Amino acid sequence: ADDPQLLLSMERPTLFGHTDLFLAPIKAAAEEHDPIYAYLYHEEKKRANNEMIRLLYVAATRAKSSLHLIAVVNTDASHPTLISSPPKNSLLAYFWPALANDFLTKIKEKPIFTALATNHINYTGNKPNFLFKRLTNNWFTSTLASEACATTPPTSIAKPSELNQQRWITPILHALFKQWSQDGIEKWCNLDNTARMTIINKYLLQQGLLPAEKIPFIDTLNQHIDQLLIEPRNKWLFNQEHRLINCQYALTLAENNQIKSVIIDKIFIDNVNTGWLVNYKMYHAEENHSDVFLEQEIQQQYQILQSTAKLLQKSIAAPLRLGVYFPLLGWWREWEYNN
């Protein structure tokens, strides 16, 4: 492990746009634990891991025609078909949920040779083939990775429902909601088709979709946007008379001796001086989620909003209400915050 640093620091934006500076010196020899130092160390490790993932993404997306990713996995000599999980926070660990089954399948088909302590390779019988996993250029790590890793490229453009459209559409809708919160929804209602398509294409490009890959998502996005623009609740939610405090506000809570990172999608004060904390869930009707599942989601979001309101009530200085919004389903649930 790395030697602990003498001083850790971190800047955090506040609710109203200022910046706070956290400082924590290394714990004294007589102390068993310093919670502030431990928190800053945890955040620094998380930042370093995210930076490693970002660099991997940048490196992988620079390939023009082909990309080779090479990984080493460990096996047990007495059980050659069992693989040890890669070290935590290694690059392979981020791919592992999508690739583990493929590795196991290939090993059962072609047992891996073992290297002796003398670094000479011990072969029994014919020399086995090396295990290469060849991925198509449209592969991504997700719950659908097994379908995406087909040995032959797709011959036609897949429909959004076949690709887990939540991966692409959800962040775009969140970005749109943030823009509507800042600029007002009326501006979008008055856009002509050319201007609207320019913005949609920009958002799709930001998600890493190539021009040919964007096609199946454009119609779906347009349908969702048309639905959202005529929804009366959205005209209230994105009303410019409200005083916007923050959008997609990230903060860290300490609850039950655990550190939790949460994001509140919108915090604002309406025209009757009521403060609102609202989170969005972008489920859509085609996913056929049960009422029980959605109710569990509502209760989970309620707990997050309740804990956040307890932390922010003095800063907002207004009566608070909490809201969970399913815009594509037309569902809305709200509560009065009661400390």
C-alpha positions in Angstrom: 0.0 0.0 0.0 1.1 3.6 -0.6 2.5 5.5 2.4 -0.1 7.8 3.8 0.4 11.5 2.9 1.1 14.0 5.7 -1.8 16.3 4.5 -4.8 15.6 2.3 -7.0 18.4 0.8 -10.0 18.6 -1.4 -12.2 21.4 -2.8 -15.9 20.9 -2.9 -18.5 23.2 -4.5 -21.3 24.4 -2.1 -25.0 24.5 -2.8 -24.8 28.2 -3.8 -21.8 28.1 -6.0 -19.0 28.8 -3.6 -16.1 26.5 -2.9 -15.1 25.0 0.4 -11.6 23.6 1.2 -11.2 20.5 3.3 -7.9 19.8 5.0 -6.9 16.8 7.1 -3.5 16.1 8.5 -2.3 12.5 9.0 -3.6 11.0 12.3 -1.5 11.3 15.4 0.3 8.1 16.5 -2.0 7.7 19.5 -5.2 8.0 17.4 -6.8 4.9 15.9 -8.9 6.6 13.2 -9.4 10.1 11.8 -12.8 10.2 10.0 -12.0 13.4 8.0 -8.6 12.0 6.8 -10.3 8.7 6.0 -13.0 10.4 4.0 -10.5 12.5 1.9 -8.4 9.4 1.3 -11.5 7.6 0.1 -12.4 10.4 -2.3 -8.9 10.7 -3.6 -8.8 6.9 -4.3 -12.1 7.2 -6.1 -10.9 10.1 -8.1 -7.7 8.2 -9.1 -9.8 5.2 -10.2 -12.1 7.4 -12.3 -9.1 9.0 -13.9 -7.7 5.5 -14.8 -11.0 4.6 -16.4 -11.0 7.9 -18.3 -7.5 7.2 -19.6 -8.5 3.7 -20.7 -11.5 5.1 -22.5 -9.4 7.8 -24.2 -6.8 5.3 -25.2 -9.3 2.7 -26.6 -11.3 5.3 -28.5 -8.3 6.5 -30.4 -8.1 3.3 -32.4 -9.2 3.8 -36.0 -9.4 0.2 -37.4 -8.6 -2.3 -34.7 -7.9 -2.5 -31.0 -6.1 -5.2 -29.0 -6.6 -5.4 -25.2 -4.3 -7.9 -23.5 -5.0 -9.2 -20.0 -3.4 -11.8 -17.7 -5.6 -14.0 -15.5 -4.4 -16.4 -12.7 -5.6 -20.0 -12.4 -5.2 -22.6 -9.8 -2.8 -25.4 -10.8 -5.0 -28.0 -9.2 -8.2 -26.6 -10.8 -7.1 -25.2 -14.3 -10.7 -24.3 -15.2 -11.1 -21.9 -12.3 -10.0 -18.3 -12.6 -9.1 -15.9 -9.8 -10.8 -12.5 -10.0 -8.4 -9.8 -11.2 -7.0 -7.4 -8.6 -9.5 -4.8 -7.4 -9.2 -1.4 -9.2 -7.1 -3.0 -12.0 -8.2 -2.2 -15.5 -9.3 -5.8 -16.1 -11.5 -5.6 -13.0 -13.7 -2.9 -14.7 -14.2 -5.3 -17.7 -14.5 -8.4 -15.6 -18.3 -8.5 -15.0 -18.7 -8.6 -18.8 -15.8 -10.9 -19.6 -15.6 -13.4 -16.8 -18.0 -15.9 -18.4 -16.2 -15.7 -21.7 -12.9 -16.5 -20.0 -14.4 -19.5 -18.2 -16.0 -20.8 -21.4 -12.8 -20.5 -23.4 -10.7 -22.2 -20.7 -13.0 -25.2 -20.5 -12.7 -25.5 -24.3 -8.9 -25.1 -24.4 -7.0 -25.7 -21.0 -4.4 -23.1 -20.3 -0.8 -24.3 -20.1 1.1 -23.6 -16.9 4.6 -22.0 -16.5 7.1 -23.8 -14.2 9.2 -22.0 -11.6 12.1 -22.2 -14.0 10.0 -20.1 -16.5 10.1 -23.0 -18.9 6.7 -23.9 -20.3 5.5 -27.4 -19.5 3.4 -28.7 -22.4 1.5 -32.0 -22.2 0.7 -33.3 -25.6 0.2 -30.9 -28.5 1.0 -27.2 -27.9 -2.3 -25.5 -27.0 -3.5 -22.4 -28.8 -3.2 -19.1 -27.0 -6.6 -17.7 -25.9 -7.5 -14.6 -27.8 -10.9 -13.0 -27.3 -11.7 -11.0 -30.5 -14.3 -8.3 -29.9 -16.2 -6.5 -32.6 -15.8 -2.7 -32.9 -19.3 -2.1 -31.5 -18.6 -4.1 -28.3 -19.3 -2.4 -24.9 -19.3 -3.6 -21.4 -22.9 -3.9 -20.2 -25.5 -6.5 -19.4 -25.7 -7.2 -23.2 -22.0 -7.7 -23.6 -22.4 -11.4 -24.6 -24.6 -10.4 -27.5 -22.2 -7.5 -28.5 -19.2 -9.9 -28.6 -20.5 -11.8 -31.5 -17.9 -13.3 -33.7 -19.4 -11.6 -36.8 -20.3 -8.0 -37.0 -24.1 -7.1 -37.2 -25.4 -7.0 -40.7 -28.1 -4.4 -39.9 -28.6 -1.4 -37.5 -30.1 -2.7 -34.3 -33.2 -1.0 -32.8 -32.9 0.8 -29.5 -34.9 -1.8 -27.6 -32.2 -4.4 -28.6 -29.4 -2.3 -27.2 -30.5 -1.2 -23.8 -31.5 2.3 -24.8 -31.3 3.5 -21.1 -27.5 3.5 -21.6 -27.7 6.3 -24.2 -31.1 8.0 -23.7 -31.1 8.4 -19.9 -28.0 10.7 -19.7 -29.3 12.7 -22.7 -32.7 13.3 -21.0 -31.0 14.3 -17.8 -28.9 16.8 -19.8 -32.0 18.2 -21.5 -33.7 18.6 -18.1 -30.7 20.5 -16.9 -30.8 22.8 -19.9 -34.6 23.3 -19.5 -34.0 24.2 -15.9 -31.5 26.9 -16.9 -33.1 28.2 -20.1 -36.8 27.3 -19.7 -38.8 24.8 -21.5 -40.5 27.4 -23.7 -37.3 27.9 -25.7 -37.4 24.3 -26.8 -41.1 24.5 -27.7 -40.1 27.3 -30.2 -37.2 25.5 -31.8 -37.5 24.6 -35.5 -36.6 21.1 -36.5 -33.1 21.9 -37.8 -32.1 23.6 -34.5 -33.6 20.7 -32.5 -31.8 18.0 -34.5 -28.5 19.9 -34.1 -28.8 19.8 -30.3 -29.9 16.1 -30.3 -27.0 15.1 -32.6 -24.6 17.0 -30.2 -25.9 15.1 -27.2 -25.7 11.7 -29.1 -22.1 12.5 -30.1 -21.2 13.3 -26.5 -22.4 9.8 -25.6 -19.8 8.4 -28.0 -22.2 7.3 -30.7 -20.9 7.4 -34.3 -23.2 8.8 -37.0 -24.4 5.4 -38.1 -25.0 4.3 -34.5 -27.1 7.4 -33.8 -29.8 6.6 -36.3 -32.0 4.2 -34.3 -32.0 6.6 -31.3 -33.1 9.8 -33.0 -36.7 8.8 -33.5 -37.0 7.5 -30.0 -35.5 10.7 -28.5 -37.8 12.8 -30.6 -40.9 10.9 -29.4 -39.8 11.2 -25.8 -39.1 15.0 -26.2 -42.5 15.6 -27.9 -44.2 13.8 -25.0 -42.3 15.8 -22.4 -42.9 19.2 -24.0 -46.7 18.9 -23.8 -46.7 17.5 -20.2 -48.3 20.1 -17.9 -46.1 19.1 -15.0 -42.9 19.9 -17.0 -44.2 23.5 -17.7 -44.4 23.9 -13.9 -41.2 22.1 -13.1 -39.1 24.1 -15.6 -40.9 27.4 -15.0 -38.4 30.3 -15.2 -40.3 32.1 -12.4 -38.8 29.6 -10.0 -35.5 30.4 -8.3 -33.1 27.7 -9.4 -30.6 26.7 -6.8 -28.8 23.8 -8.4 -29.1 21.0 -11.0 -27.5 17.6 -10.7 -26.1 18.6 -7.3 -23.6 16.0 -6.0 -22.9 15.7 -2.3 -21.7 13.2 0.2 -23.7 12.1 3.3 -22.6 10.4 6.4 -25.4 8.2 7.6 -25.4 5.2 10.0 -21.6 5.4 10.1 -21.5 5.0 6.3 -20.4 7.5 3.6 -22.9 7.8 0.7 -22.5 9.8 -2.5 -25.8 11.1 -3.9 -27.0 13.4 -6.7 -30.1 15.5 -6.5 -31.4 16.3 -10.0 -33.0 19.6 -9.2 -33.2 21.9 -6.2 -35.3 25.1 -6.5 -37.6 27.5 -4.7 -41.0 28.0 -6.4 -43.0 31.2 -6.7 -44.8 30.6 -3.4 -41.4 30.3 -1.5 -41.5 26.5 -1.2 -38.2 24.7 -1.6 -38.1 21.5 -3.7 -35.7 18.6 -3.9 -36.6 16.5 -7.0 -35.1 13.4 -8.5 -35.9 11.9 -11.9 -36.1 8.3 -12.9 -36.1 7.7 -16.7 -37.9 4.4 -16.9 -40.3 4.1 -19.9 -43.4 2.0 -20.6 -41.7 -0.5 -22.9 -39.5 -1.8 -20.0 -42.7 -3.2 -18.4 -41.5 -2.6 -14.8 -43.9 -3.9 -12.2 -45.7 -1.5 -9.8 -43.9 -3.2 -7.0 -40.5 -2.5 -8.6 -41.5 1.2 -9.1 -42.8 1.5 -5.6 -39.4 0.2 -4.3 -37.6 2.8 -6.4 -39.9 5.6 -5.0 -39.1 4.5 -1.4 -35.4 4.4 -2.1 -35.5 7.9 -3.6 -37.6 9.1 -0.7 -34.9 8.0 1.7 -32.2 9.8 -0.3 -34.2 13.0 -0.5 -35.2 12.9 3.1 -31.5 12.6 4.2 -30.5 15.3 1.8 -33.2 17.7 3.0 -32.1 17.2 6.6 -28.6 18.4 5.5 -29.8 21.3 3.4 -32.8 22.7 5.2 -30.9 25.5 6.9 -29.1 26.5 3.7 -32.4 26.7 1.7 -34.3 28.5 4.5 -37.7 27.7 3.1 -40.4 25.0 3.8 -39.2 21.9 1.9 -41.1 19.4 -0.3 -39.6 16.3 -1.9 -40.5 14.9 -5.3 -39.8 11.7 -7.3 -40.6 12.1 -11.0 -40.9 9.4 -13.7 -41.3 11.7 -16.7 -41.7 9.0 -19.4 -44.4 7.2 -17.3 -46.1 10.4 -16.2 -45.7 9.3 -12.5 -45.1 11.8 -9.8 -44.9 11.4 -6.0 -44.3 14.2 -3.5 -44.0 14.6 0.2 -43.7 17.4 2.7 -40.3 17.2 4.4 -40.8 16.5 8.1 -37.6 16.5 10.2 
